């Protein structure tokens, strides 16, 4: 009887450890980075610096939330950076060169982002091409189209009404931060309180079982890519307003891998079925806290790129270890 009780207690303890890693692993990583920065990096913990981190993280957080939807299906979208650059230029074309009202230009840009996501989703779901290959290919196609339309040029010196979308200040923070907060809340509701969110989890964990249970797996998969495209287009508009520049080369592969890394650090799984809205936000804040620390320490851009690649590798290793522990 004593041996049985000891065994039961061991099982309970292992379950508590698994639950802690599953629910709070990303929080521990973020707090570790933040505390390390506070102790070892001068001026890291100041209010102005942390408000700056929030401003820098707002736009990638929106794209990261879209990526989380795709990762939950077991897919991946390597075209988000190129979609961002394309949508950035199209927004400038609509709002600045064609004189379309800013809100209408924003909506048109989001439609273009949705179409890019729809293309990815249809190729993955109907043609059955692996998501990695599809989105890598469509990313370069989108980039090429953007270069053709723009002729390699940029749209600069945007009007105040355009810049206000991302730059208008309130309580010391630009409007893009508040827009990002709204997107996080909407994403949280969809992921955790809607039938679509529950279907995402089911499809990511087991497609065959999801089909047998009556879930429209094709609709869910394509819908995830469409949402990712919409998020990328919204991020593109805010990025254009932030830097006062609409250029097809904005974003690219570097932005894409930052977003993927942030999603993984936030708890999303490359295998599918796992992901949270708040976790994605924490992942982005972790990445940009690291970037901020490196900047304050005077680390050059090339060293940062190398370190970011190392972080990607560590994140993937950590995810594999976490999955083994959770099994």
GUDODREN-966758 format. One record per residue: residue number from 1; residue in three letters; x, y, z of N, C-alpha, C in turn. Coordinates in steps of 0.1 Angstrom, whole numbers. Each point is the difference from the previous one (the first is absolute). Layout:
<nodes>
<node NUM 'ALA' <X Y Z> <X Y Z> <X Y Z>>;
...
</nodes>
This chain:
<nodes>
<node 1 'UNK' <8 -12 0> <-8 12 0> <9 13 0>>;
<node 2 'UNK' <10 -1 8> <9 12 1> <7 2 -14>>;
<node 3 'UNK' <4 -11 -6> <7 1 -13> <-10 6 -10>>;
<node 4 'UNK' <-12 -4 0> <-11 5 -9> <-1 15 2>>;
<node 5 'UNK' <-1 4 12> <-2 15 3> <12 8 -5>>;
<node 6 'UNK' <12 -6 2> <12 7 -5> <0 1 -15>>;
<node 7 'UNK' <-4 -11 -7> <-1 0 -14> <-10 11 -5>>;
<node 8 'UNK' <-12 0 7> <-10 10 -4> <5 14 2>>;
<node 9 'UNK' <8 3 11> <5 13 3> <10 4 -11>>;
<node 10 'UNK' <9 -10 -4> <9 3 -11> <-7 4 -13>>;
<node 11 'UNK' <-11 -7 -3> <-7 3 -12> <-6 14 1>>;
<node 12 'UNK' <-6 3 11> <-5 14 2> <10 10 -1>>;
<node 13 'UNK' <12 -2 5> <11 9 0> <5 2 -15>>;
<node 14 'UNK' <1 -11 -7> <4 2 -14> <-11 7 -8>>;
<node 15 'UNK' <-12 -2 3> <-11 7 -7> <0 15 3>>;
<node 16 'UNK' <4 3 13> <1 15 3> <11 6 -7>>;
<node 17 'UNK' <11 -7 -2> <12 5 -7> <-4 2 -15>>;
<node 18 'UNK' <-7 -10 -6> <-4 1 -14> <-9 12 -2>>;
<node 19 'UNK' <-10 1 9> <-9 11 -1> <6 14 1>>;
<node 20 'UNK' <10 1 9> <7 12 2> <8 4 -12>>;
<node 21 'UNK' <7 -10 -6> <8 3 -12> <-9 4 -12>>;
<node 22 'UNK' <-12 -7 -1> <-9 2 -11> <-6 14 2>>;
<node 23 'UNK' <-4 4 12> <-7 13 2> <9 12 2>>;
<node 24 'UNK' <11 -2 6> <8 11 4> <15 0 -5>>;
<node 25 'UNK' <3 -10 -9> <14 0 -5> <4 13 -7>>;
<node 26 'UNK' <-9 5 -8> <3 13 -7> <1 12 9>>;
<node 27 'UNK' <-8 -1 11> <1 11 10> <13 0 7>>;
<node 28 'UNK' <5 -12 3> <13 -1 7> <11 5 -9>>;
<node 29 'UNK' <0 -3 -13> <10 4 -9> <0 16 -1>>;
<node 30 'UNK' <-12 5 -1> <-1 15 -1> <5 7 12>>;
<node 31 'UNK' <-4 -5 12> <5 6 12> <15 -2 2>>;
<node 32 'UNK' <5 -11 -4> <15 -2 1> <7 10 -9>>;
<node 33 'UNK' <-5 2 -12> <7 10 -9> <-2 14 6>>;
<node 34 'UNK' <-12 3 5> <-2 14 5> <9 3 13>>;
<node 35 'UNK' <0 -10 9> <8 1 12> <15 1 -3>>;
<node 36 'UNK' <4 -8 -10> <14 1 -4> <4 14 -6>>;
<node 37 'UNK' <-10 5 -8> <2 13 -5> <1 11 11>>;
<node 38 'UNK' <-9 -1 9> <-1 9 11> <13 0 8>>;
<node 39 'UNK' <6 -11 2> <12 -1 9> <12 3 -8>>;
<node 40 'UNK' <2 -4 -12> <12 1 -7> <1 11 -11>>;
<node 41 'UNK' <-12 6 -4> <0 10 -11> <-4 13 6>>;
<node 42 'UNK' <8 10 -1> <-3 13 5> <-12 6 -8>>;
<node 43 'UNK' <-9 6 7> <-12 8 -5> <-10 -10 -6>>;
<node 44 'UNK' <2 -13 1> <-10 -9 -5> <-14 1 7>>;
<node 45 'UNK' <1 2 13> <-13 -1 8> <-7 14 1>>;
<node 46 'UNK' <5 10 -7> <-7 13 1> <-13 0 -7>>;
<node 47 'UNK' <-9 8 4> <-14 1 -6> <1 3 -15>>;
<node 48 'UNK' <7 10 -3> <1 4 -14> <5 -11 -9>>;
<node 49 'UNK' <10 -8 5> <5 -11 -8> <-10 -11 -2>>;
<node 50 'UNK' <-8 -3 11> <-10 -11 -2> <-12 5 -8>>;
<node 51 'UNK' <-3 12 0> <-10 5 -9> <4 -1 -14>>;
<node 52 'UNK' <13 3 -2> <6 -2 -13> <-1 -14 -5>>;
<node 53 'UNK' <3 -10 9> <-1 -14 -4> <-14 -4 -4>>;
<node 54 'UNK' <-10 6 8> <-14 -3 -4> <-3 6 -14>>;
<node 55 'UNK' <5 11 -3> <-3 6 -13> <7 -8 -11>>;
<node 56 'UNK' <12 -5 2> <7 -8 -10> <-7 -13 -2>>;
<node 57 'UNK' <-6 -6 11> <-6 -13 -1> <-14 0 -5>>;
<node 58 'UNK' <-6 11 -1> <-15 1 -4> <-2 -6 -13>>;
<node 59 'UNK' <8 4 -10> <-3 -5 -14> <4 -15 -2>>;
<node 60 'UNK' <12 -4 5> <2 -15 -1> <-10 -8 8>>;
<node 61 'UNK' <-5 5 11> <-10 -8 7> <-12 -3 -8>>;
<node 62 'UNK' <-5 10 -8> <-11 -3 -9> <3 -11 -10>>;
<node 63 'UNK' <11 1 -6> <4 -11 -10> <2 -13 8>>;
<node 64 'UNK' <5 0 12> <3 -12 7> <-13 -7 4>>;
<node 65 'UNK' <-11 8 3> <-13 -6 3> <-5 -7 -12>>;
<node 66 'UNK' <1 6 -12> <-4 -7 -13> <8 -13 -2>>;
<node 67 'UNK' <13 1 3> <9 -12 -2> <-5 -11 10>>;
<node 68 'UNK' <-4 4 12> <-5 -10 10> <-12 -8 -5>>;
<node 69 'UNK' <-9 7 -7> <-11 -7 -6> <5 -11 -10>>;
<node 70 'UNK' <9 3 -8> <5 -9 -10> <8 -12 7>>;
<node 71 'UNK' <8 4 9> <8 -11 7> <-9 -10 8>>;
<node 72 'UNK' <-12 5 4> <-9 -9 7> <-6 -10 -9>>;
<node 73 'UNK' <0 2 -13> <-5 -10 -9> <11 -10 -4>>;
<node 74 'UNK' <12 3 5> <11 -9 -4> <7 5 -12>>;
<node 75 'UNK' <-3 12 -5> <6 6 -12> <10 11 4>>;
<node 76 'UNK' <5 7 -10> <9 11 3> <-2 10 -12>>;
<node 77 'UNK' <3 13 2> <-1 10 -10> <13 8 -1>>;
<node 78 'UNK' <8 -4 -10> <13 7 -2> <-2 12 -9>>;
<node 79 'UNK' <-12 4 -4> <-2 11 -9> <-4 13 8>>;
<node 80 'UNK' <-2 0 13> <-5 11 7> <8 13 -2>>;
<node 81 'UNK' <13 -1 0> <9 11 -2> <-2 6 -14>>;
<node 82 'UNK' <-1 -8 -10> <-2 5 -13> <-14 6 -2>>;
<node 83 'UNK' <-10 -7 6> <-14 6 0> <0 13 6>>;
<node 84 'UNK' <7 2 11> <1 13 7> <6 11 -10>>;
<node 85 'UNK' <11 -3 -6> <6 9 -10> <-10 4 -11>>;
<node 86 'UNK' <-6 -10 -6> <-10 2 -11> <-11 8 4>>;
<node 87 'UNK' <-6 -3 12> <-12 7 5> <4 15 4>>;
<node 88 'UNK' <12 1 5> <5 13 3> <0 9 -12>>;
<node 89 'UNK' <5 -4 -11> <1 8 -12> <-14 2 -6>>;
<node 90 'UNK' <-9 -10 1> <-13 2 -6> <-8 10 9>>;
<node 91 'UNK' <2 0 13> <-7 10 8> <5 14 -4>>;
<node 92 'UNK' <13 2 -2> <5 13 -4> <-6 4 -14>>;
<node 93 'UNK' <-1 -10 -9> <-6 2 -13> <-14 5 1>>;
<node 94 'UNK' <-8 -7 8> <-14 3 2> <-2 14 7>>;
<node 95 'UNK' <7 2 12> <-3 11 8> <7 13 -5>>;
<node 96 'UNK' <12 -2 -5> <9 12 -3> <-1 3 -15>>;
<node 97 'UNK' <3 -9 -9> <0 3 -14> <-14 1 -7>>;
<node 98 'UNK' <-9 -9 5> <-14 0 -6> <-9 9 8>>;
<node 99 'UNK' <4 4 11> <-9 9 8> <-12 -6 6>>;
<node 100 'UNK' <0 -13 2> <-12 -7 6> <0 3 15>>;
<node 101 'UNK' <-11 3 6> <-1 3 15> <8 -11 8>>;
<node 102 'UNK' <6 4 10> <9 -9 8> <-7 -13 4>>;
<node 103 'UNK' <-12 1 6> <-7 -12 5> <-3 -9 -12>>;
<node 104 'UNK' <-5 5 -11> <-3 -8 -12> <13 -7 -5>>;
<node 105 'UNK' <11 8 0> <13 -6 -4> <5 -11 9>>;
<node 106 'UNK' <-3 2 13> <3 -10 10> <-8 -13 -3>>;
<node 107 'UNK' <-13 1 -2> <-8 -11 -3> <4 -7 -13>>;
<node 108 'UNK' <3 7 -10> <5 -6 -13> <13 -7 3>>;
<node 109 'UNK' <9 5 8> <12 -6 2> <-2 -13 8>>;
<node 110 'UNK' <-9 0 9> <-3 -12 8> <-7 -11 -9>>;
<node 111 'UNK' <-7 4 -10> <-6 -9 -10> <12 -7 -8>>;
<node 112 'UNK' <10 8 -4> <11 -5 -7> <8 -10 9>>;
<node 113 'UNK' <2 3 13> <6 -9 9> <-8 -13 1>>;
<node 114 'UNK' <-13 1 1> <-9 -12 1> <1 -9 -13>>;
<node 115 'UNK' <2 7 -11> <1 -8 -13> <13 -7 0>>;
<node 116 'UNK' <11 6 5> <13 -7 1> <-1 -12 9>>;
<node 117 'UNK' <-7 2 11> <-2 -11 10> <-9 -11 -7>>;
<node 118 'UNK' <-10 4 -7> <-9 -10 -7> <8 -8 -10>>;
<node 119 'UNK' <9 6 -7> <8 -7 -10> <9 -11 7>>;
<node 120 'UNK' <6 4 11> <8 -10 8> <-9 -11 5>>;
<node 121 'UNK' <-11 4 5> <-9 -11 6> <-5 -9 -10>>;
<node 122 'UNK' <-4 5 -12> <-6 -9 -10> <11 -10 -5>>;
<node 123 'UNK' <12 6 -2> <11 -9 -5> <4 -11 10>>;
<node 124 'UNK' <0 4 13> <3 -10 10> <-12 -10 1>>;
<node 125 'UNK' <-12 4 0> <-11 -9 3> <-5 -8 -12>>;
<node 126 'UNK' <-1 7 -12> <-5 -7 -11> <10 -7 -9>>;
<node 127 'UNK' <12 7 -2> <10 -6 -9> <9 -9 9>>;
<node 128 'UNK' <-1 1 13> <7 -9 10> <15 2 -1>>;
<node 129 'UNK' <5 12 -3> <14 2 0> <4 4 15>>;
<node 130 'UNK' <11 -5 5> <4 4 13> <1 15 2>>;
<node 131 'UNK' <-5 4 12> <-1 15 3> <14 7 -2>>;
<node 132 'UNK' <10 -7 5> <14 6 -1> <3 4 -14>>;
<node 133 'UNK' <-2 -9 -10> <3 2 -14> <-9 11 -6>>;
<node 134 'UNK' <-13 -2 3> <-11 9 -6> <3 15 4>>;
<node 135 'UNK' <2 2 13> <1 14 5> <14 6 -4>>;
<node 136 'UNK' <10 -8 -1> <13 5 -4> <-1 4 -15>>;
<node 137 'UNK' <-7 -8 -8> <-2 4 -14> <-9 12 -2>>;
<node 138 'UNK' <-11 0 7> <-10 11 -2> <7 13 6>>;
<node 139 'UNK' <8 -1 10> <7 12 5> <8 7 -10>>;
<node 140 'UNK' <8 -8 -8> <8 6 -11> <-9 5 -11>>;
<node 141 'UNK' <-11 -7 -3> <-9 5 -10> <-6 13 4>>;
<node 142 'UNK' <-4 1 12> <-6 13 5> <11 11 0>>;
<node 143 'UNK' <12 -3 4> <11 9 -1> <2 5 -14>>;
<node 144 'UNK' <0 -9 -9> <2 3 -14> <-10 9 -6>>;
<node 145 'UNK' <-13 -3 4> <-11 8 -5> <1 14 6>>;
<node 146 'UNK' <4 1 12> <2 13 7> <10 8 -7>>;
<node 147 'UNK' <11 -6 -4> <11 7 -7> <-4 5 -14>>;
<node 148 'UNK' <-8 -9 -6> <-5 4 -14> <-9 12 1>>;
<node 149 'UNK' <-10 0 10> <-9 11 1> <7 13 4>>;
<node 150 'UNK' <10 -1 9> <6 11 6> <12 5 -9>>;
<node 151 'UNK' <4 -9 -9> <12 2 -8> <13 3 9>>;
<node 152 'UNK' <-1 -7 12> <12 1 9> <0 13 8>>;
<node 153 'UNK' <-10 8 -1> <0 13 7> <-8 0 13>>;
<node 154 'UNK' <1 10 8> <-7 1 12> <-9 13 0>>;
<node 155 'UNK' <-10 0 8> <-9 11 2> <3 6 14>>;
<node 156 'UNK' <5 13 0> <4 6 12> <-8 13 2>>;
<node 157 'UNK' <4 6 12> <-7 13 3> <-15 -1 0>>;
<node 158 'UNK' <-5 -10 8> <-14 -2 1> <-7 11 7>>;
<node 159 'UNK' <-13 2 -3> <-8 11 6> <-2 -3 15>>;
<node 160 'UNK' <-4 11 7> <-2 -1 15> <-11 -10 3>>;
<node 161 'UNK' <-10 0 -8> <-12 -9 2> <4 -14 -1>>;
<node 162 'UNK' <10 -3 -8> <5 -14 -1> <9 -4 12>>;
<node 163 'UNK' <9 10 3> <9 -3 11> <-8 -1 13>>;
<node 164 'UNK' <-11 6 1> <-7 0 13> <-5 -14 4>>;
<node 165 'UNK' <-2 -9 -10> <-5 -13 2> <9 -7 11>>;
<node 166 'UNK' <13 2 -2> <10 -7 9> <7 9 10>>;
<node 167 'UNK' <-1 13 -2> <8 9 8> <-7 9 10>>;
<node 168 'UNK' <-13 1 -1> <-8 8 9> <3 -4 14>>;
<node 169 'UNK' <3 9 9> <4 -3 13> <-12 1 10>>;
<node 170 'UNK' <0 -9 10> <-9 0 11> <6 -6 12>>;
<node 171 'UNK' <1 7 11> <6 -5 12> <14 -5 -2>>;
<node 172 'UNK' <8 7 -9> <14 -3 -2> <3 -12 -9>>;
<node 173 'UNK' <-11 -5 -6> <2 -11 -9> <-7 3 -14>>;
<node 174 'UNK' <6 -5 -11> <-6 3 -13> <-12 -9 -2>>;
<node 175 'UNK' <-8 5 -10> <-13 -7 -2> <2 -15 -5>>;
<node 176 'UNK' <12 -3 -6> <2 -14 -4> <0 -10 12>>;
<node 177 'UNK' <4 5 11> <0 -9 12> <-15 -3 4>>;
<node 178 'UNK' <-9 10 0> <-14 -3 3> <-7 -8 -10>>;
<node 179 'UNK' <4 2 -13> <-5 -9 -11> <4 -14 3>>;
<node 180 'UNK' <13 -2 3> <5 -13 3> <-7 -7 12>>;
<node 181 'UNK' <-4 8 10> <-7 -5 12> <-14 -5 -5>>;
<node 182 'UNK' <-6 8 -8> <-14 -5 -5> <2 -13 -8>>;
<node 183 'UNK' <10 -1 -9> <2 -12 -7> <3 -12 9>>;
<node 184 'UNK' <7 2 11> <3 -10 9> <-13 -5 7>>;
<node 185 'UNK' <-9 9 3> <-12 -4 7> <-9 -8 -10>>;
<node 186 'UNK' <-1 5 -12> <-8 -7 -11> <6 -14 -2>>;
<node 187 'UNK' <13 -1 -1> <7 -13 -2> <-3 -9 11>>;
<node 188 'UNK' <1 5 13> <-2 -8 12> <-14 -6 -1>>;
<node 189 'UNK' <-10 9 -3> <-14 -5 -1> <-2 -11 -10>>;
<node 190 'UNK' <6 2 -12> <-1 -10 -11> <7 -13 4>>;
<node 191 'UNK' <12 1 6> <7 -12 3> <-5 -8 11>>;
<node 192 'UNK' <-6 7 10> <-3 -6 13> <-15 -1 3>>;
<node 193 'UNK' <-8 8 -7> <-14 0 4> <-9 -3 -12>>;
<node 194 'UNK' <5 -3 -11> <-8 -2 -12> <1 -15 -5>>;
<node 195 'UNK' <-10 -4 -8> <0 -13 -6> <12 -1 -9>>;
<node 196 'UNK' <3 10 -8> <11 0 -9> <13 -2 7>>;
<node 197 'UNK' <2 6 12> <12 -2 7> <2 -14 5>>;
<node 198 'UNK' <-11 -6 5> <0 -14 4> <3 -10 -12>>;
<node 199 'UNK' <-5 4 -11> <2 -8 -12> <15 1 -5>>;
<node 200 'UNK' <6 12 2> <14 1 -3> <9 -10 8>>;
<node 201 'UNK' <-3 0 13> <7 -9 9> <-2 -15 -4>>;
<node 202 'UNK' <-12 -3 -3> <-3 -14 -5> <7 -4 -13>>;
<node 203 'UNK' <-1 9 -9> <7 -3 -13> <15 -1 1>>;
<node 204 'UNK' <6 8 9> <14 0 2> <4 -13 7>>;
<node 205 'UNK' <-8 -5 9> <3 -12 7> <-2 -13 -8>>;
<node 206 'UNK' <-11 0 -8> <-4 -12 -7> <-10 3 -11>>;
<node 207 'UNK' <5 1 -12> <-9 4 -11> <-11 -10 -3>>;
<node 208 'UNK' <5 -13 0> <-9 -11 -4> <-12 -1 11>>;
<node 209 'UNK' <4 1 12> <-11 0 11> <-9 12 -1>>;
<node 210 'UNK' <6 11 -4> <-9 12 -1> <-10 -1 -12>>;
<node 211 'UNK' <4 -6 -11> <-9 -3 -11> <-11 -9 5>>;
<node 212 'UNK' <3 -11 7> <-10 -9 5> <-10 6 9>>;
<node 213 'UNK' <5 10 8> <-9 7 9> <-8 11 -6>>;
<node 214 'UNK' <1 2 -13> <-8 9 -7> <6 14 -2>>;
<node 215 'UNK' <12 2 4> <7 13 -2> <4 2 -15>>;
<node 216 'UNK' <-3 12 -5> <4 3 -14> <14 4 0>>;
<node 217 'UNK' <9 -10 -1> <14 2 2> <6 9 -11>>;
<node 218 'UNK' <-5 -1 -12> <4 9 -11> <-3 14 3>>;
<node 219 'UNK' <-12 3 4> <-4 14 3> <9 5 12>>;
<node 220 'UNK' <2 -8 10> <8 4 11> <15 4 -4>>;
<node 221 'UNK' <6 -9 -8> <13 2 -5> <1 13 -9>>;
<node 222 'UNK' <-8 1 -10> <0 11 -8> <-3 13 8>>;
<node 223 'UNK' <-9 -1 9> <-4 12 8> <12 5 8>>;
<node 224 'UNK' <8 -10 5> <12 4 8> <10 8 -8>>;
<node 225 'UNK' <2 -4 -13> <9 7 -9> <-6 14 -3>>;
<node 226 'UNK' <-13 1 -2> <-6 13 -3> <2 9 11>>;
<node 227 'UNK' <-2 -4 12> <1 8 12> <15 5 1>>;
<node 228 'UNK' <9 -9 -3> <14 3 0> <3 11 -10>>;
<node 229 'UNK' <-6 -1 -12> <2 11 -10> <-6 13 4>>;
<node 230 'UNK' <-11 0 6> <-7 12 5> <9 7 11>>;
<node 231 'UNK' <5 -8 9> <9 5 10> <13 6 -6>>;
<node 232 'UNK' <5 -6 -10> <12 5 -7> <-3 14 -6>>;
<node 233 'UNK' <-12 1 -6> <-3 12 -7> <-3 11 10>>;
<node 234 'UNK' <-6 -3 11> <-1 11 10> <13 4 6>>;
<node 235 'UNK' <9 -10 2> <13 4 5> <8 8 -11>>;
<node 236 'UNK' <-3 -2 -13> <7 7 -10> <-5 15 0>>;
<node 237 'UNK' <-13 2 2> <-5 14 1> <7 8 12>>;
<node 238 'UNK' <0 -7 11> <6 6 12> <15 3 -2>>;
<node 239 'UNK' <7 -10 -6> <14 2 -3> <3 12 -9>>;
<node 240 'UNK' <-9 1 -10> <2 11 -10> <-2 13 8>>;
<node 241 'UNK' <-10 1 8> <-2 12 8> <11 3 10>>;
<node 242 'UNK' <6 -11 5> <10 2 10> <13 6 -6>>;
<node 243 'UNK' <4 -6 -12> <13 4 -6> <-2 11 -11>>;
<node 244 'UNK' <-13 4 -3> <-2 10 -10> <5 -5 -14>>;
<node 245 'UNK' <-2 -12 -3> <6 -6 -12> <-8 -13 -4>>;
<node 246 'UNK' <-4 0 -12> <-6 -12 -6> <9 -7 -10>>;
<node 247 'UNK' <6 -11 3> <10 -6 -9> <-2 -15 0>>;
<node 248 'UNK' <1 -6 -12> <-2 -15 0> <10 -8 8>>;
<node 249 'UNK' <12 6 2> <10 -8 7> <-1 0 15>>;
<node 250 'UNK' <-11 8 5> <-3 0 14> <-4 -14 4>>;
<node 251 'UNK' <5 -5 11> <-4 -13 5> <10 -11 -4>>;
<node 252 'UNK' <-3 -8 -10> <9 -10 -5> <2 -11 9>>;
<node 253 'UNK' <10 -8 -3> <3 -13 8> <3 3 14>>;
<node 254 'UNK' <8 11 3> <4 3 14> <-13 2 9>>;
<node 255 'UNK' <-9 8 -5> <-12 2 7> <-8 -13 2>>;
<node 256 'UNK' <-1 -8 -10> <-7 -13 1> <6 -9 11>>;
<node 257 'UNK' <13 -1 0> <6 -9 10> <-1 6 14>>;
<node 258 'UNK' <0 13 2> <-2 6 13> <-14 -4 5>>;
<node 259 'UNK' <-10 1 -9> <-14 -3 3> <-1 -15 4>>;
<node 260 'UNK' <6 -9 -8> <-1 -14 3> <7 -3 13>>;
<node 261 'UNK' <12 6 3> <7 -3 12> <-8 5 12>>;
<node 262 'UNK' <-7 12 -1> <-8 5 10> <-12 -9 3>>;
<node 263 'UNK' <-6 -6 -10> <-11 -9 2> <4 -12 7>>;
<node 264 'UNK' <12 -6 -4> <5 -12 7> <3 3 15>>;
<node 265 'UNK' <7 11 2> <3 4 14> <-12 2 8>>;
<node 266 'UNK' <-11 5 -7> <-13 2 7> <-8 -13 3>>;
<node 267 'UNK' <5 -11 -4> <-6 -13 3> <-7 -7 -12>>;
<node 268 'UNK' <0 6 -12> <-6 -6 -11> <9 -12 -4>>;
<node 269 'UNK' <-6 -10 -6> <8 -12 -4> <1 -2 -15>>;
<node 270 'UNK' <12 -3 -5> <1 -3 -14> <-8 -12 -4>>;
<node 271 'UNK' <-3 -8 9> <-8 -12 -3> <-15 2 -1>>;
<node 272 'UNK' <-4 12 5> <-14 4 -1> <-8 -3 13>>;
<node 273 'UNK' <-12 6 1> <-9 -3 11> <2 8 13>>;
<node 274 'UNK' <11 8 0> <3 7 12> <3 15 -3>>;
<node 275 'UNK' <-5 9 8> <3 14 -3> <-10 9 8>>;
<node 276 'UNK' <5 11 5> <-9 9 7> <3 15 -4>>;
<node 277 'UNK' <-10 8 1> <2 14 -4> <10 7 10>>;
<node 278 'UNK' <-2 -1 13> <9 6 9> <14 -5 -1>>;
<node 279 'UNK' <1 -13 -2> <13 -6 -2> <8 6 -12>>;
<node 280 'UNK' <-7 2 -11> <6 7 -11> <5 14 3>>;
<node 281 'UNK' <-8 7 8> <4 13 4> <13 0 8>>;
<node 282 'UNK' <0 -10 9> <12 -2 9> <12 -3 -8>>;
<node 283 'UNK' <-2 -9 -11> <11 -3 -8> <6 12 -8>>;
<node 284 'UNK' <-9 9 -5> <5 12 -6> <7 9 9>>;
<node 285 'UNK' <-5 1 12> <6 9 10> <14 -6 4>>;
<node 286 'UNK' <1 -13 1> <13 -6 3> <10 3 -11>>;
<node 287 'UNK' <-4 -2 -13> <9 3 -11> <5 15 1>>;
<node 288 'UNK' <-9 9 1> <3 14 0> <7 5 12>>;
<node 289 'UNK' <-2 -7 11> <8 3 12> <14 -4 -2>>;
<node 290 'UNK' <2 -12 -6> <14 -4 -3> <6 10 -10>>;
<node 291 'UNK' <-7 4 -10> <5 10 -10> <4 13 7>>;
<node 292 'UNK' <-9 4 9> <3 13 7> <12 -1 9>>;
<node 293 'UNK' <2 -12 7> <12 -2 8> <13 1 -9>>;
<node 294 'UNK' <-1 -7 -11> <12 0 -9> <3 14 -5>>;
<node 295 'UNK' <-11 8 -3> <2 13 -5> <7 9 11>>;
<node 296 'UNK' <-5 -1 12> <5 8 11> <15 -4 3>>;
<node 297 'UNK' <3 -13 -2> <14 -5 2> <9 4 -12>>;
<node 298 'UNK' <-6 5 -10> <8 4 -12> <4 -11 -9>>;
<node 299 'UNK' <-7 -11 0> <3 -11 -9> <-4 4 -14>>;
<node 300 'UNK' <8 -3 -10> <-3 5 -13> <-11 -9 -7>>;
<node 301 'UNK' <-5 5 -11> <-11 -7 -7> <3 -14 -4>>;
<node 302 'UNK' <12 -3 -5> <3 -13 -5> <1 -10 11>>;
<node 303 'UNK' <6 5 12> <0 -9 11> <-14 -3 5>>;
<node 304 'UNK' <-9 10 0> <-13 -2 4> <-7 -11 -9>>;
<node 305 'UNK' <2 1 -13> <-6 -10 -9> <5 -14 3>>;
<node 306 'UNK' <13 -2 3> <5 -13 4> <-6 -5 13>>;
<node 307 'UNK' <-1 9 10> <-6 -3 13> <-15 -4 -2>>;
<node 308 'UNK' <-7 7 -9> <-14 -3 -2> <-2 -14 -6>>;
<node 309 'UNK' <9 -4 -9> <0 -13 -5> <3 -11 10>>;
<node 310 'UNK' <9 3 10> <2 -9 11> <-12 -1 8>>;
<node 311 'UNK' <-7 11 3> <-12 0 8> <-11 -9 -7>>;
<node 312 'UNK' <-1 1 -13> <-9 -9 -8> <3 -14 3>>;
<node 313 'UNK' <12 -4 -1> <4 -14 2> <-3 -4 15>>;
<node 314 'UNK' <3 8 9> <-2 -3 14> <-15 -1 3>>;
<node 315 'UNK' <-8 8 -7> <-15 0 2> <-5 -13 -5>>;
<node 316 'UNK' <5 -5 -12> <-5 -12 -5> <4 -12 8>>;
<node 317 'UNK' <13 0 5> <4 -10 10> <-8 -1 12>>;
<node 318 'UNK' <-3 12 6> <-8 1 12> <-14 -5 -3>>;
<node 319 'UNK' <-6 3 -12> <-13 -6 -3> <0 -15 0>>;
<node 320 'UNK' <10 -6 -6> <1 -14 -1> <2 -6 14>>;
<node 321 'UNK' <8 6 8> <1 -5 14> <-13 1 8>>;
<node 322 'UNK' <-6 11 -2> <-13 3 7> <-10 -11 -5>>;
<node 323 'UNK' <-1 -3 -13> <-9 -10 -5> <3 -14 6>>;
<node 324 'UNK' <13 -3 1> <3 -13 6> <-4 -1 15>>;
<node 325 'UNK' <2 11 7> <-4 0 14> <-16 -1 2>>;
<node 326 'UNK' <-7 7 -10> <-14 0 1> <-7 -13 -4>>;
<node 327 'UNK' <8 -9 -7> <-5 -13 -5> <-3 -9 12>>;
</nodes>
